[in-house]
Amino acid sequence: MHDIDDLERRGIPGVMVASEPFAGAAITQARALGLEVARVITPHPIQDRTDEEMQAIADSTVEAIVAALTIS
């Protein structure tokens, strides 16, 4: 979260990407730091996925990430 804040302060767009179980904690941390950051939530779990499953997750989230980075 601090990295995204640093990027945003320097005029570089950032987006938080978290898997479902960690989304609430990340949002809470952002609010505690006074940050309103763009966020994209991915399916969980990640660690035991095959390469093909990870590619499918990436394919399903890339448009949301690009949109979050380019919204003005």
N, CA, C and O atoms as a MOPAC input file, in Angstrom:
PM7 MOZYME 1SCF
protein

 N      0.82100 1    -1.18200 1     0.00000 1
 C      0.00000 1     0.00000 1     0.00000 1
 C      0.87000 1     1.25200 1     0.00000 1
 O      0.55500 1     2.23700 1    -0.66700 1
 N      1.95100 1     1.20600 1     0.74200 1
 C      2.84100 1     2.37100 1     0.78200 1
 C      3.47000 1     2.62400 1    -0.59300 1
 O      3.69100 1     3.77200 1    -0.97900 1
 N      3.75500 1     1.53700 1    -1.33000 1
 C      4.32400 1     1.69700 1    -2.66300 1
 C      3.33800 1     2.39900 1    -3.59700 1
 O      3.71900 1     3.28800 1    -4.35900 1
 N      2.08200 1     1.99700 1    -3.53300 1
 C      1.07200 1     2.63200 1    -4.37500 1
 C      0.93600 1     4.10300 1    -4.01200 1
 O      0.81700 1     4.95500 1    -4.89300 1
 N      0.95500 1     4.40300 1    -2.71500 1
 C      0.87900 1     5.79400 1    -2.27100 1
 C      2.05600 1     6.59400 1    -2.81600 1
 O      1.88200 1     7.71800 1    -3.28700 1
 N      3.25700 1     6.01300 1    -2.75200 1
 C      4.44300 1     6.69800 1    -3.25700 1
 C      4.32100 1     6.95700 1    -4.76100 1
 O      4.63700 1     8.04800 1    -5.23600 1
 N      3.86400 1     5.95300 1    -5.50000 1
 C      3.68100 1     6.13500 1    -6.94700 1
 C      2.69500 1     7.25000 1    -7.23600 1
 O      2.96900 1     8.13500 1    -8.04600 1
 N      1.55400 1     7.20600 1    -6.57600 1
 C      0.51300 1     8.20900 1    -6.80300 1
 C      1.01900 1     9.61800 1    -6.48800 1
 O      0.71900 1    10.56200 1    -7.21900 1
 N      1.77900 1     9.76100 1    -5.41300 1
 C      2.31700 1    11.08200 1    -5.04200 1
 C      3.27600 1    11.61800 1    -6.10600 1
 O      3.43100 1    12.82900 1    -6.26400 1
 N      3.92200 1    10.68800 1    -6.83900 1
 C      4.84500 1    11.09600 1    -7.89800 1
 C      4.16300 1    11.19900 1    -9.25900 1
 O      4.82300 1    11.40600 1   -10.27700 1
 N      2.82700 1    11.05300 1    -9.26900 1
 C      2.07800 1    11.18600 1   -10.50700 1
 C      2.04400 1     9.92800 1   -11.35500 1
 O      1.67500 1     9.97500 1   -12.52800 1
 N      2.42700 1     8.80700 1   -10.76900 1
 C      2.41600 1     7.53100 1   -11.48600 1
 C      1.22800 1     6.72100 1   -10.97100 1
 O      1.15900 1     6.41700 1    -9.78000 1
 N      0.29900 1     6.37200 1   -11.84900 1
 C     -0.87200 1     5.63800 1   -11.37700 1
 C     -0.49700 1     4.26400 1   -10.82200 1
 O      0.41000 1     3.60300 1   -11.32700 1
 N     -1.19900 1     3.85600 1    -9.79300 1
 C     -0.99300 1     2.54300 1    -9.19200 1
 C     -2.32700 1     1.86800 1    -8.94200 1
 O     -3.36100 1     2.52900 1    -8.84900 1
 N     -2.30000 1     0.56600 1    -8.83700 1
 C     -3.51500 1    -0.19000 1    -8.53900 1
 C     -3.15800 1    -1.33800 1    -7.60100 1
 O     -2.14700 1    -2.01500 1    -7.78900 1
 N     -3.98900 1    -1.54800 1    -6.60300 1
 C     -3.81300 1    -2.65000 1    -5.67800 1
 C     -4.45400 1    -3.88900 1    -6.29700 1
 O     -5.60500 1    -3.84700 1    -6.73200 1
 N     -3.71100 1    -4.98200 1    -6.33600 1
 C     -4.25700 1    -6.25000 1    -6.80800 1
 C     -4.13500 1    -7.22900 1    -5.65200 1
 O     -3.04600 1    -7.45100 1    -5.12400 1
 N     -5.26700 1    -7.81500 1    -5.26300 1
 C     -5.27900 1    -8.75300 1    -4.14200 1
 C     -6.23100 1    -9.89100 1    -4.45700 1
 O     -7.20300 1    -9.71800 1    -5.19200 1
 N     -5.94200 1   -11.05600 1    -3.89600 1
 C     -6.89600 1   -12.15100 1    -4.04900 1
 C     -7.99100 1   -11.99700 1    -2.98800 1
 O     -7.81300 1   -11.31700 1    -1.97800 1
 N     -9.10700 1   -12.63900 1    -3.24700 1
 C    -10.33900 1   -12.41300 1    -2.48700 1
 C    -10.18800 1   -12.37400 1    -0.96700 1
 O    -10.70000 1   -11.43900 1    -0.35100 1
 N     -9.51700 1   -13.33100 1    -0.33000 1
 C     -9.47800 1   -13.29300 1     1.13500 1
 C     -8.70500 1   -12.10500 1     1.71400 1
 O     -8.89100 1   -11.75100 1     2.87800 1
 N     -7.84400 1   -11.49500 1     0.90800 1
 C     -7.01300 1   -10.39600 1     1.39000 1
 C     -7.56600 1    -9.02100 1     1.03400 1
 O     -7.01600 1    -8.00300 1     1.45400 1
 N     -8.63700 1    -8.98700 1     0.27000 1
 C     -9.19600 1    -7.71800 1    -0.19000 1
 C     -9.62800 1    -6.83300 1     0.96900 1
 O     -9.30100 1    -5.64600 1     1.00000 1
 N    -10.34900 1    -7.39200 1     1.90900 1
 C    -10.83300 1    -6.59400 1     3.04300 1
 C     -9.70600 1    -5.98200 1     3.84200 1
 O     -9.77100 1    -4.81100 1     4.21800 1
 N     -8.67100 1    -6.76200 1     4.10700 1
 C     -7.51900 1    -6.25800 1     4.87800 1
 C     -6.80500 1    -5.15000 1     4.10900 1
 O     -6.38800 1    -4.15300 1     4.69800 1
 N     -6.66500 1    -5.32100 1     2.80100 1
 C     -5.98900 1    -4.30400 1     1.99200 1
 C     -6.78700 1    -3.01100 1     1.96200 1
 O     -6.22000 1    -1.92200 1     2.05400 1
 N     -8.09700 1    -3.13000 1     1.83500 1
 C     -8.95500 1    -1.94000 1     1.83000 1
 C     -8.90100 1    -1.24100 1     3.17700 1
 O     -8.83900 1    -0.01400 1     3.24000 1
 N     -8.92500 1    -2.01700 1     4.25700 1
 C     -8.83300 1    -1.44200 1     5.59800 1
 C     -7.50700 1    -0.71800 1     5.79100 1
 O     -7.46900 1     0.37600 1     6.35400 1
 N     -6.41900 1    -1.32900 1     5.32400 1
 C     -5.11000 1    -0.68600 1     5.44900 1
 C     -5.07100 1     0.61400 1     4.65100 1
 O     -4.56000 1     1.62400 1     5.13400 1
 N     -5.60400 1     0.59500 1     3.44400 1
 C     -5.61300 1     1.80800 1     2.62900 1
 C     -6.37400 1     2.91800 1     3.33800 1
 O     -5.90800 1     4.05600 1     3.39600 1
 N     -7.52700 1     2.59500 1     3.86900 1
 C     -8.32500 1     3.61200 1     4.57100 1
 C     -7.59300 1     4.12700 1     5.80300 1
 O     -7.62800 1     5.32400 1     6.08900 1
 N     -6.93000 1     3.23700 1     6.53400 1
 C     -6.18500 1     3.65100 1     7.72400 1
 C     -5.06000 1     4.61100 1     7.35500 1
 O     -4.70100 1     5.48500 1     8.14400 1
 N     -4.50600 1     4.44900 1     6.16100 1
 C     -3.44400 1     5.33600 1     5.69000 1
 C     -3.99100 1     6.57800 1     4.99700 1
 O     -3.23000 1     7.44900 1     4.57600 1
 N     -5.31700 1     6.65300 1     4.88000 1
 C     -5.92700 1     7.79700 1     4.22200 1
 C     -5.81900 1     7.75500 1     2.71700 1
 O     -5.81400 1     8.79900 1     2.06300 1
 N     -5.73200 1     6.54700 1     2.15300 1
 C     -5.56100 1     6.38900 1     0.71300 1
 C     -6.85000 1     5.93700 1     0.05700 1
 O     -7.58500 1     5.11400 1     0.60200 1
 N     -7.11000 1     6.47400 1    -1.09900 1
 C     -8.17700 1     5.97600 1    -1.96600 1
 C     -7.47600 1     5.42400 1    -3.18900 1
 O     -7.15500 1     6.17200 1    -4.11300 1
 N     -7.23800 1     4.13500 1    -3.20500 1
 C     -6.50100 1     3.53700 1    -4.31300 1
 C     -7.41500 1     2.66400 1    -5.15700 1
 O     -8.36300 1     2.05300 1    -4.66300 1
 N     -7.10000 1     2.62500 1    -6.44400 1
 C     -7.82000 1     1.72100 1    -7.33800 1
 C     -7.48200 1     0.29700 1    -6.92000 1
 O     -6.37800 1     0.02400 1    -6.44800 1
 N     -8.44200 1    -0.61000 1    -7.09800 1
 C     -8.17600 1    -1.98800 1    -6.69900 1
 C     -8.85400 1    -2.97200 1    -7.63500 1
 O     -9.92500 1    -2.71300 1    -8.18300 1
 N     -8.19400 1    -4.10800 1    -7.79900 1
 C     -8.72000 1    -5.21800 1    -8.58100 1
 C     -8.55600 1    -6.46800 1    -7.72600 1
 O     -7.48100 1    -6.73400 1    -7.18800 1
 N     -9.62900 1    -7.22200 1    -7.61100 1
 C     -9.62900 1    -8.42000 1    -6.77800 1
 C     -9.60300 1    -9.64800 1    -7.69800 1
 O    -10.36300 1    -9.72900 1    -8.66300 1
 N     -8.72400 1   -10.59100 1    -7.38600 1
 C     -8.58900 1   -11.80900 1    -8.17800 1
 C     -9.12000 1   -13.01300 1    -7.40000 1
 O     -9.28500 1   -12.95300 1    -6.18200 1
 N     -9.38300 1   -14.09900 1    -8.11600 1
 C     -9.80100 1   -15.32400 1    -7.43000 1
 C     -8.69400 1   -15.86700 1    -6.53200 1
 O     -7.52200 1   -15.52700 1    -6.68900 1
 N     -9.08400 1   -16.70000 1    -5.60800 1
 C     -8.16900 1   -17.32000 1    -4.66100 1
 C     -8.43700 1   -18.81100 1    -4.66600 1
 O     -9.58100 1   -19.19200 1    -4.91500 1
 N     -7.50900 1   -19.65500 1    -4.42000 1
 C     -6.10200 1   -19.42700 1    -4.10400 1
 C     -5.25900 1   -19.20800 1    -5.36100 1
 O     -5.69900 1   -19.45400 1    -6.48500 1
 N     -4.05600 1   -18.74500 1    -5.13300 1
 C     -3.11600 1   -18.50600 1    -6.21600 1
 C     -2.00500 1   -19.55400 1    -6.22700 1
 O     -1.63000 1   -20.04500 1    -7.29200 1
 N     -1.48300 1   -19.89600 1    -5.06800 1
 C     -0.25500 1   -20.68300 1    -4.97100 1
 C     -0.30300 1   -22.05400 1    -5.62100 1
 O      0.73100 1   -22.53400 1    -6.08600 1
 N     -1.44300 1   -22.69800 1    -5.67300 1
 C     -1.50600 1   -24.05700 1    -6.21200 1
 C     -2.06500 1   -24.11300 1    -7.63000 1
 O     -2.46700 1   -25.18300 1    -8.08600 1
 N     -2.09700 1   -23.01500 1    -8.31500 1
 C     -2.65200 1   -22.96500 1    -9.66900 1
 C     -1.63900 1   -23.45900 1   -10.70000 1
 O     -0.42900 1   -23.30400 1   -10.53600 1
 N     -2.16700 1   -24.05400 1   -11.75900 1
 C     -1.31600 1   -24.42400 1   -12.88200 1
 C     -0.98800 1   -23.17400 1   -13.68500 1
 O     -1.59900 1   -22.12100 1   -13.49500 1
 N     -0.02600 1   -23.30000 1   -14.57700 1
 C      0.30800 1   -22.17000 1   -15.44700 1
 C     -0.90300 1   -21.74000 1   -16.25900 1
 O     -1.13400 1   -20.54700 1   -16.45600 1
 N     -1.66900 1   -22.70800 1   -16.72600 1
 C     -2.85100 1   -22.39400 1   -17.52200 1
 C     -3.90000 1   -21.65800 1   -16.69400 1
 O     -4.52900 1   -20.71700 1   -17.18000 1
 N     -4.08900 1   -22.07700 1   -15.46000 1
 C     -5.04500 1   -21.39700 1   -14.58400 1
 C     -4.58900 1   -19.97600 1   -14.27300 1
 O     -5.40500 1   -19.05500 1   -14.24300 1
 N     -3.29700 1   -19.79400 1   -14.04200 1
 C     -2.77400 1   -18.45000 1   -13.77400 1
 C     -2.94100 1   -17.55900 1   -15.00500 1
 O     -3.25700 1   -16.37600 1   -14.87800 1
 N     -2.73100 1   -18.12000 1   -16.17900 1
 C     -2.92800 1   -17.34600 1   -17.40900 1
 C     -4.38400 1   -16.93100 1   -17.54200 1
 O     -4.67000 1   -15.80700 1   -17.95400 1
 N     -5.30700 1   -17.81900 1   -17.20000 1
 C     -6.73500 1   -17.49100 1   -17.27600 1
 C     -7.09000 1   -16.38800 1   -16.28600 1
 O     -7.88000 1   -15.50000 1   -16.60900 1
 N     -6.51800 1   -16.43100 1   -15.08500 1
 C     -6.76500 1   -15.36900 1   -14.09800 1
 C     -6.21100 1   -14.04600 1   -14.61900 1
 O     -6.87500 1   -13.01200 1   -14.53700 1
 N     -5.00700 1   -14.08300 1   -15.14800 1
 C     -4.40700 1   -12.85700 1   -15.70000 1
 C     -5.26000 1   -12.31400 1   -16.84000 1
 O     -5.53400 1   -11.11500 1   -16.90200 1
 N     -5.67500 1   -13.19300 1   -17.73300 1
 C     -6.50900 1   -12.75900 1   -18.85700 1
 C     -7.82500 1   -12.13700 1   -18.38500 1
 O     -8.32300 1   -11.18600 1   -18.98700 1
 N     -8.37700 1   -12.68200 1   -17.30700 1
 C     -9.67800 1   -12.17800 1   -16.83600 1
 C     -9.56800 1   -10.87800 1   -16.04100 1
 O    -10.57500 1   -10.20400 1   -15.82300 1
 N     -8.36200 1   -10.51900 1   -15.60600 1
 C     -8.22100 1    -9.31100 1   -14.79900 1
 C     -7.46400 1    -8.17200 1   -15.48500 1
 O     -7.51300 1    -7.03600 1   -15.01200 1
 N     -6.77800 1    -8.44700 1   -16.57400 1
 C     -5.92600 1    -7.42700 1   -17.18700 1
 C     -6.73000 1    -6.19600 1   -17.62000 1
 O     -6.25900 1    -5.07000 1   -17.45600 1
 N     -7.91500 1    -6.38600 1   -18.16200 1
 C     -8.70100 1    -5.22700 1   -18.59300 1
 C     -9.08800 1    -4.35300 1   -17.40400 1
 O     -9.07600 1    -3.12600 1   -17.50300 1
 N     -9.43200 1    -4.98100 1   -16.28100 1
 C     -9.78700 1    -4.21100 1   -15.08300 1
 C     -8.57900 1    -3.44800 1   -14.54800 1
 O     -8.71700 1    -2.32000 1   -14.07600 1
 N     -7.41100 1    -4.04900 1   -14.61800 1
 C     -6.20000 1    -3.38500 1   -14.13700 1
 C     -5.86900 1    -2.19100 1   -15.03400 1
 O     -5.58500 1    -1.10000 1   -14.54000 1
 N     -5.90600 1    -2.39900 1   -16.34000 1
 C     -5.63700 1    -1.29700 1   -17.26700 1
 C     -6.65000 1    -0.17500 1   -17.06800 1
 O     -6.28100 1     0.99900 1   -17.04600 1
 N     -7.91900 1    -0.52900 1   -16.92200 1
 C     -8.94700 1     0.48300 1   -16.70400 1
 C     -8.68200 1     1.26100 1   -15.41700 1
 O     -8.82700 1     2.48300 1   -15.39000 1
 N     -8.29400 1     0.55900 1   -14.35200 1
 C     -8.02300 1     1.23000 1   -13.07500 1
 C     -6.82900 1     2.17500 1   -13.19500 1
 O     -6.78700 1     3.20600 1   -12.52300 1
 N     -5.88100 1     1.84100 1   -14.02700 1
 C     -4.69900 1     2.68200 1   -14.20300 1
 C     -4.93700 1     3.87300 1   -15.11100 1
 O     -4.20600 1     4.86100 1   -15.04100 1
 N     -5.93500 1     3.79500 1   -15.95100 1
 C     -6.11400 1     4.84200 1   -16.95700 1
 C     -7.32700 1     5.72500 1   -16.71900 1
 O     -7.56100 1     6.65800 1   -17.48700 1
 N     -8.10100 1     5.45700 1   -15.67900 1
 C     -9.24300 1     6.31900 1   -15.36700 1
 C     -8.70800 1     7.67000 1   -14.89800 1
 O     -7.86900 1     7.74100 1   -14.00000 1
 N     -9.19900 1     8.73100 1   -15.51300 1
 C     -8.69800 1    10.05400 1   -15.09600 1
 C     -9.73200 1    10.80700 1   -14.31700 1
 O     -9.48200 1    11.93400 1   -13.88800 1

